[in-house]
């Protein structure tokens, strides 16, 4: 049974930082993709960042939405089957439920939620001005 468990959300003031974690189990972590998405009330779910997981090399491809480039960093710990999202310089518009996603279809766009087969339950991030 595949499980994605997110943690690390919370409430911060603008300019603050949070680190989200997503622990994956029950599926093939290596040579796959994991992504972070977010959904604010009344808005569509959008891709935030993604990473090519556990390919055994020192370099692994990462992808970011333009809105978070330079502020967010996605990383992984292969030994722990865990992907992180470090979020710095947070803005009120970053407020959303953040979801971890895994097992993207080959060739699918990293930022399209329908390309992923597995989802976590979400963790809330609230940024106040």
C-alpha positions as CSV (number, residue, x, y, z in Angstrom):
1,X,0.0,0.0,0.0
2,X,1.4,3.3,-1.1
3,X,1.6,6.0,1.6
4,X,2.8,9.6,1.3
5,X,2.9,11.4,4.6
6,X,3.4,15.1,4.7
7,X,4.4,17.2,7.7
8,X,5.9,20.6,8.5
9,X,3.1,23.0,7.7
10,X,2.1,25.8,10.0
11,X,1.5,29.5,10.3
12,X,4.2,32.0,9.8
13,X,4.6,35.7,9.1
14,X,5.6,37.0,5.7
15,X,9.3,36.6,5.2
16,X,9.4,33.5,7.3
17,X,10.4,30.0,6.5
18,X,9.0,26.5,6.7
19,X,10.2,23.1,5.7
20,X,7.8,20.5,4.5
21,X,8.6,16.8,4.5
22,X,7.0,13.9,2.6
23,X,7.9,10.3,3.5
24,X,7.1,7.8,0.9
25,X,6.5,4.1,1.4
26,X,5.0,1.2,-0.5
27,X,6.2,2.1,-4.0
28,X,9.4,2.3,-6.0
29,X,11.1,5.4,-4.8
30,X,14.2,5.2,-7.1
31,X,14.1,6.6,-10.6
32,X,10.8,8.2,-10.1
33,X,9.3,11.6,-9.6
34,X,7.9,13.3,-6.6
35,X,6.3,16.7,-6.6
36,X,4.8,19.3,-4.4
37,X,1.5,20.9,-5.3
38,X,-0.6,23.5,-3.5
39,X,-4.2,24.5,-3.6
40,X,-5.6,27.7,-2.2
41,X,-9.3,28.2,-1.5
42,X,-11.2,28.9,-4.7
43,X,-8.2,28.1,-6.9
44,X,-7.0,25.2,-8.9
45,X,-4.2,23.0,-7.7
46,X,-0.9,24.1,-9.0
47,X,2.5,22.5,-9.3
48,X,5.1,24.1,-7.0
49,X,8.2,21.9,-7.4
50,X,9.3,18.4,-8.4
51,X,12.4,16.2,-8.2
52,X,13.7,13.2,-10.0
53,X,14.1,10.8,-7.0
54,X,16.8,8.4,-6.1
55,X,18.6,7.8,-9.4
56,X,21.8,7.1,-7.5
57,X,23.7,10.0,-8.9
58,X,24.9,13.1,-7.2
59,X,22.9,15.3,-9.5
60,X,19.1,15.0,-9.7
61,X,16.8,17.1,-11.8
62,X,14.6,19.6,-10.1
63,X,11.8,21.8,-11.4
64,X,10.1,24.9,-10.0
65,X,7.1,27.0,-10.7
66,X,8.2,30.6,-11.7
67,X,6.3,31.9,-8.6
68,X,8.6,30.1,-6.2
69,X,12.0,30.1,-8.0
70,X,14.7,31.5,-5.8
71,X,12.6,31.1,-2.7
72,X,11.8,27.4,-2.5
73,X,14.1,24.4,-2.7
74,X,13.2,20.8,-3.2
75,X,15.5,18.1,-2.1
76,X,15.6,14.5,-1.1
77,X,17.1,11.9,1.3
78,X,17.2,8.7,-0.6
79,X,18.0,6.6,2.5
80,X,14.8,7.9,4.1
81,X,12.6,7.9,1.0
82,X,11.8,11.5,1.9
83,X,11.4,14.6,-0.2
84,X,11.6,18.1,1.4
85,X,10.4,21.5,0.4
86,X,12.3,24.3,2.0
87,X,10.3,27.5,1.7
88,X,12.0,30.8,2.4
89,X,10.8,34.4,2.1
90,X,7.2,33.3,2.3
91,X,4.5,35.5,1.1
92,X,0.8,35.7,1.9
93,X,0.0,34.4,-1.6
94,X,1.9,31.2,-0.6
95,X,-1.0,30.3,1.7
96,X,-2.5,27.0,0.6
97,X,-2.8,23.4,1.4
98,X,0.4,21.7,0.2
99,X,0.3,18.2,-1.2
100,X,3.0,15.7,-1.9
101,X,2.6,13.6,-5.1
102,X,4.5,10.6,-6.5
103,X,4.8,8.2,-9.4
104,X,4.5,10.5,-12.3
105,X,3.7,9.0,-15.7
106,X,6.8,8.7,-18.0
107,X,7.0,11.8,-20.2
108,X,4.3,13.6,-18.4
109,X,4.7,17.2,-17.4
110,X,5.9,17.6,-13.8
111,X,3.4,20.4,-13.1
112,X,0.3,18.6,-14.1
113,X,-1.5,16.9,-11.2
114,X,-3.2,14.3,-13.3
115,X,0.2,12.8,-14.2
116,X,0.8,11.6,-10.7
117,X,-0.7,8.4,-9.3
118,X,-0.3,8.9,-5.5
119,X,-1.1,11.7,-3.2
120,X,-0.6,12.6,0.4
121,X,-3.3,14.0,2.7
122,X,-1.9,17.6,2.6
123,X,-0.4,20.0,5.1
124,X,-1.6,23.5,5.6
125,X,0.7,26.5,5.2
126,X,-0.6,29.9,6.2
127,X,1.4,33.1,5.8
128,X,0.2,36.3,7.4
129,X,1.1,39.8,6.3
